[in-house]
Amino acid sequence: MNDTKANKSQSGFDEAPATDSTSFKCPACGGVMVFDPQGQSLQCEYCKNVIDFDDSKQDPTAYGFDNDNELEPQVWGEKSHSVKCKSCGASTVFDAYIVADKCPFCGNSNIQEEVITTGIMPESLIPFKITEETAIAQYKKWLKGKWLAPTKLKKGVNNQYVQLTGMYVPCWSFNADTSSFYTAMAGKYYYVTVYRTETRDGKSVQVPHQERRTRWYPVSGQYTKDFRDYIVDASVHIDDDMIAGIQPYNFKELTPYKPEFLSGFKAERYSVDLKTGWETAKERLAHEIEDGIRAQIIADEVKNIRFKTSYFNKKYKHILLPLWFSSFKYKGKTYGYMINGQTGRVHGKSPLSPWKVTALIIGIIAFASLGFYLISLFTGG
């Protein structure tokens, strides 16, 4: 238990000290500096002065946990907190999960360097690589490529006013070695000759046909797989399917956490605790393990897979991943989308043109009808 306590303290389970919001002043003109994804540096919003980061990188720390019961839920704190802008002096109340934002009064950037509650602090992040301008271009390209989207919407996308929000979303990254003992039923195909009565030239005749059947037999064995950087988003506000659609991220670019990376962006505190995140990871890993077992069994068919998994060398990291997100309205409905802040990959929802959908269905039916006609023509049916 002593080792476990050491890990908890080292990874931020203990209460973090209270701090004031932090903004980065330009040493040249006193203006506010924000993180520039293109230059990977701090840039002054006024005089464009640039301060480079230290290029030295450290491997992010992964913390171990030996017992699932040790993953007690951690509470971040109150429902809201106040951030005071150091530029104009305005105090702004934010949702408890927002730890960085721009001042809504003067537009200057301010960030909450440390959280005034208990919890696991992020130790690494992937910095933004895609600027807002590039992200907007990627979004417009994505929408234009939606074949079933209304033509009017696609043609008007260049005139569409787009404003994106850049945010770092919290995620749990898990490493685990797994070993699963399984039982299943494996099936091998074999063929038998059966005779069917058919009418040929006005006469009933017995025609032989090959009929496929399956011979089932029980199998058992062991399946092992090591998982690395398995991501579970740690926000109840983020759509799981949406964030899955903009992956993958290149985790080789994980960088130790520095508050400078957050300047000019939002960063959400995790609202899914570590224990819940690990349970979610195990549920999802179970599907991958089952698929792996199915592929390992040499058979024509596999069914009734049952398995029990043991996890070894379990480790986790609390990381922040960059994304741009926004939404647009079309005929009274709102459609959201996200853009990977590292790669520019876009995923979201868009309206469907009823005319194009109808045309597609008619085309599929016509193609299928033509196929059946050609088959019957050549087979004499």
C-alpha positions in Angstrom: 0.0 0.0 0.0 3.0 2.4 0.5 3.9 2.2 -3.1 0.3 2.9 -4.1 0.2 6.0 -1.9 3.4 7.2 -3.4 1.9 6.9 -6.8 -1.2 8.8 -5.8 0.8 11.6 -4.4 3.1 11.8 -7.4 0.2 11.8 -9.8 -1.8 14.5 -8.2 -4.4 12.8 -6.0 -3.5 15.2 -3.2 -5.0 18.6 -3.0 -3.4 21.1 -5.4 -2.5 24.5 -4.1 -4.8 27.5 -5.0 -3.4 29.9 -7.6 -4.5 33.0 -9.4 -5.3 32.9 -13.1 -2.2 33.3 -15.2 -1.7 35.3 -18.4 1.5 35.7 -20.3 2.6 39.3 -20.9 4.7 40.2 -23.9 8.2 41.4 -22.7 8.3 43.8 -25.6 5.0 45.7 -25.4 3.1 44.3 -22.4 0.4 42.7 -24.6 -1.1 39.3 -24.1 0.7 36.3 -25.6 -1.2 33.3 -26.9 0.0 29.9 -28.1 0.6 29.8 -31.9 -0.1 26.3 -33.3 1.8 27.0 -36.5 5.0 28.2 -34.9 4.6 26.1 -31.7 5.5 29.2 -29.7 4.0 32.0 -27.8 3.1 35.0 -29.9 2.0 38.5 -28.9 -1.5 39.4 -30.2 -0.4 43.0 -30.7 3.3 43.4 -31.7 3.7 39.7 -32.9 6.7 39.2 -30.7 7.5 35.4 -30.5 8.9 33.4 -27.6 10.0 29.9 -28.4 9.5 26.9 -26.2 12.2 24.7 -24.8 12.7 22.0 -27.4 13.8 19.4 -24.9 11.1 16.7 -24.5 10.6 14.2 -21.7 8.6 11.0 -22.0 5.2 11.3 -20.3 4.9 9.4 -17.1 2.5 6.5 -16.9 1.4 5.6 -13.4 0.6 2.1 -12.3 -2.3 0.7 -10.3 -2.4 -2.9 -9.0 -6.0 -3.1 -7.8 -9.1 -1.7 -9.4 -10.4 -0.9 -5.9 -7.6 1.6 -5.5 -9.2 3.8 -8.2 -11.5 5.8 -6.0 -13.5 8.5 -7.7 -11.9 11.9 -7.4 -14.0 15.1 -7.0 -12.8 18.2 -8.7 -14.9 20.6 -6.6 -17.6 23.3 -6.8 -20.0 23.8 -9.7 -18.4 27.1 -10.7 -15.3 29.1 -10.1 -14.2 32.6 -10.8 -11.3 33.8 -13.0 -10.0 37.4 -12.8 -8.6 38.9 -16.0 -5.2 40.5 -15.3 -5.6 42.8 -18.3 -9.0 44.5 -17.6 -9.7 43.3 -14.0 -13.0 41.7 -14.9 -14.0 38.6 -12.9 -15.8 35.9 -14.8 -17.5 32.8 -13.5 -16.9 29.7 -15.5 -18.4 26.2 -15.4 -16.3 24.1 -13.0 -14.9 22.0 -15.8 -13.5 24.9 -17.8 -10.0 25.8 -16.7 -8.9 28.1 -19.5 -10.7 30.7 -21.6 -10.5 34.2 -23.1 -11.9 37.1 -21.1 -15.4 37.8 -22.6 -15.0 41.5 -21.8 -11.7 42.5 -23.3 -10.9 39.4 -25.3 -7.5 38.9 -23.7 -6.4 35.4 -22.8 -6.2 34.2 -19.2 -5.7 30.7 -17.9 -6.2 28.8 -14.6 -2.7 27.3 -14.1 -3.7 25.0 -11.3 -7.1 23.8 -10.1 -8.2 24.6 -6.6 -9.6 21.1 -5.9 -8.4 17.6 -5.6 -7.9 15.4 -8.6 -5.3 14.0 -11.0 -3.5 16.8 -12.8 -2.7 16.3 -16.5 1.0 15.8 -17.0 1.2 15.8 -20.8 -0.7 17.0 -23.8 -0.5 17.1 -27.6 -0.2 20.7 -28.6 -2.4 22.3 -31.3 -0.8 21.9 -34.7 -3.8 23.1 -36.8 -4.6 26.8 -36.8 -8.2 28.0 -36.8 -7.9 29.1 -40.4 -6.7 25.7 -41.5 -9.4 24.0 -39.5 -12.1 26.1 -41.1 -10.7 25.2 -44.6 -10.7 21.5 -43.6 -14.3 21.8 -42.4 -15.5 23.4 -45.7 -13.7 20.8 -47.7 -15.4 18.1 -45.6 -18.8 19.6 -46.1 -18.3 19.9 -49.8 -17.5 16.2 -50.0 -20.8 15.2 -48.4 -22.5 13.9 -51.6 -25.9 13.5 -49.9 -25.9 17.0 -48.3 -28.2 19.6 -49.9 -26.6 21.3 -52.9 -27.6 24.7 -51.6 -25.8 24.1 -48.4 -22.6 22.9 -50.1 -22.6 25.8 -52.6 -23.0 28.4 -49.8 -20.3 27.0 -47.5 -17.7 29.5 -48.8 -20.0 32.3 -47.7 -20.7 30.7 -44.4 -19.5 32.5 -41.3 -17.5 29.9 -39.3 -16.2 30.5 -35.8 -14.5 27.6 -34.1 -13.7 26.9 -30.5 -10.3 25.4 -29.7 -10.3 23.2 -26.7 -8.1 20.6 -25.0 -10.3 17.7 -23.9 -9.2 15.4 -21.0 -8.6 11.8 -21.7 -7.4 8.7 -19.9 -4.7 6.8 -21.7 -4.3 3.2 -20.6 -1.6 0.6 -21.1 -2.3 -3.1 -20.2 -1.0 -6.5 -20.9 -3.9 -9.1 -21.2 -4.2 -12.8 -21.0 -7.6 -14.4 -21.7 -8.7 -18.0 -21.3 -11.5 -18.8 -23.7 -13.9 -21.5 -24.8 -15.9 -21.5 -28.0 -17.7 -23.6 -30.7 -15.8 -23.9 -34.0 -17.5 -24.9 -37.2 -16.0 -26.6 -40.3 -17.9 -26.6 -43.6 -18.6 -29.8 -45.4 -20.8 -30.5 -48.5 -23.3 -33.2 -49.2 -25.2 -34.0 -52.4 -28.9 -33.6 -52.3 -31.4 -34.2 -55.1 -34.3 -31.8 -55.8 -37.2 -32.3 -58.1 -37.1 -29.8 -61.0 -39.1 -29.4 -64.2 -37.0 -29.7 -67.4 -38.7 -29.7 -70.8 -42.0 -30.3 -69.2 -40.8 -33.3 -67.2 -40.0 -33.7 -63.5 -36.4 -34.8 -63.0 -34.1 -35.3 -60.0 -31.3 -32.8 -60.1 -28.2 -33.1 -57.8 -27.1 -30.0 -55.8 -24.2 -29.4 -53.4 -25.5 -28.3 -50.0 -23.2 -26.7 -47.4 -23.4 -27.8 -43.8 -21.5 -27.1 -40.7 -19.9 -29.5 -38.3 -19.5 -28.0 -34.8 -16.9 -28.9 -32.2 -15.7 -27.3 -28.9 -12.4 -25.5 -28.7 -10.5 -23.7 -25.9 -7.2 -21.8 -25.6 -5.4 -18.7 -24.4 -5.3 -15.3 -26.2 -2.8 -12.6 -25.2 -2.6 -9.0 -26.4 -0.8 -5.9 -25.1 -2.7 -2.6 -25.4 -0.8 0.7 -25.5 -2.2 4.2 -25.4 -5.8 3.0 -25.4 -7.8 6.3 -25.1 -11.0 6.9 -23.2 -12.3 10.5 -23.2 -12.8 11.8 -19.7 -15.6 14.3 -20.5 -19.3 13.7 -20.1 -19.8 16.7 -22.5 -18.0 15.2 -25.5 -19.8 12.9 -27.9 -17.9 9.6 -27.9 -18.7 8.8 -31.5 -17.7 12.3 -32.6 -14.3 12.2 -30.9 -13.7 8.6 -32.1 -14.4 9.9 -35.6 -11.5 12.4 -35.5 -8.9 9.9 -34.3 -6.2 8.8 -34.4 -3.8 11.1 -32.7 0.0 10.7 -33.0 1.0 10.0 -29.4 4.7 10.3 -30.3 4.0 14.1 -30.0 2.9 14.0 -26.4 4.6 16.9 -24.6 4.9 17.5 -20.8 2.2 19.9 -19.7 3.0 23.6 -19.6 0.4 26.3 -18.9 1.7 28.2 -21.9 0.1 25.7 -24.3 -3.3 26.6 -23.0 -3.0 30.3 -23.5 -5.7 31.3 -26.0 -7.6 28.0 -25.7 -10.1 26.3 -23.4 -9.2 23.3 -21.4 -11.8 21.1 -19.8 -11.3 19.3 -16.5 -12.2 15.6 -16.5 -15.7 14.8 -15.5 -15.2 11.0 -15.8 -13.0 9.8 -13.0 -10.2 7.4 -13.4 -12.1 4.4 -12.0 -15.0 4.9 -14.4 -12.6 5.5 -17.2 -10.9 2.2 -16.5 -14.2 0.3 -16.4 -15.2 1.9 -19.8 -11.8 0.8 -21.2 -12.3 -2.8 -20.1 -15.7 -2.9 -21.6 -14.4 -1.7 -25.0 -11.2 -3.9 -24.8 -13.5 -6.9 -24.3 -14.8 -6.4 -27.8 -11.3 -6.2 -29.3 -10.3 -9.3 -27.3 -13.3 -11.2 -28.6 -12.5 -10.2 -32.1 -8.9 -11.4 -31.6 -10.0 -14.7 -30.2 -12.3 -15.2 -33.2 -9.4 -14.5 -35.6 -7.1 -16.9 -33.7 -9.4 -19.9 -34.0 -8.8 -21.7 -37.3 -12.3 -22.5 -38.4 -14.9 -21.5 -41.0 -17.3 -20.2 -38.3 -17.0 -19.4 -34.6 -19.8 -18.9 -32.1 -20.5 -19.0 -28.3 -17.2 -17.4 -27.3 -16.7 -17.2 -23.6 -13.6 -15.8 -22.0 -12.1 -14.4 -18.8 -9.4 -11.8 -19.0 -6.6 -11.0 -16.6 -4.8 -7.6 -16.8 -1.1 -7.1 -16.0 1.2 -4.1 -15.9 -1.7 -1.7 -15.9 -0.7 2.0 -16.3 -2.6 5.2 -17.0 -1.8 8.7 -18.1 -4.0 11.8 -17.8 -3.6 13.7 -21.1 -5.1 16.6 -22.9 -5.9 16.3 -26.7 -6.5 19.3 -29.0 -9.7 19.7 -31.1 -11.6 22.4 -32.8 -15.4 22.3 -32.6 -18.5 24.2 -33.7 -21.9 23.8 -35.2 -24.1 25.2 -37.9 -27.9 25.6 -38.4 -29.8 24.4 -41.4 -33.6 24.7 -41.7 -33.9 25.1 -37.9 -31.7 22.1 -36.9 -28.2 22.3 -35.4 -25.4 20.1 -36.7 -22.2 19.7 -34.8 -18.7 18.8 -36.0 -15.2 18.4 -34.6 -11.8 18.8 -36.1 -8.6 17.1 -34.8 -6.4 19.9 -33.6 -3.3 17.9 -34.5 -4.1 16.3 -37.9 -7.1 18.3 -39.2 -9.3 15.2 -39.6 -13.0 16.2 -39.5 -16.1 14.3 -38.3 -19.6 15.5 -37.7 -23.2 15.5 -38.7 -24.7 17.1 -41.8 -28.2 17.3 -43.2 -29.4 15.0 -46.0 -31.1 16.0 -49.2 -34.3 14.0 -49.5 -34.0 14.3 -53.3 -30.5 12.8 -53.3 -31.5 10.1 -50.9 -34.5 9.1 -53.0 -32.3 9.1 -56.1 -29.7 6.9 -54.4 -32.4 4.4 -53.4 -33.9 4.3 -56.9 -30.5 3.8 -58.3 -29.7 0.9 -55.9 -33.1 -0.7 -56.8 -32.5 -0.3 -60.5 -29.0 -1.7 -60.3 -30.2 -4.7 -58.3 -33.1 -5.3 -60.7 -30.6 -5.2 -63.6 -28.4 -7.7 -61.9 -31.2 -10.1 -61.3 -32.3 -9.8 -64.9 -28.8 -10.5 -66.2 -28.4 -13.5 -63.9 -31.8 -15.0 -65.0 -30.9 -14.3 -68.6 -27.6 -16.2 -68.5 -28.9 -19.0 -66.3 -32.1 -19.6 -68.2 -34.2 -19.0 -65.1 
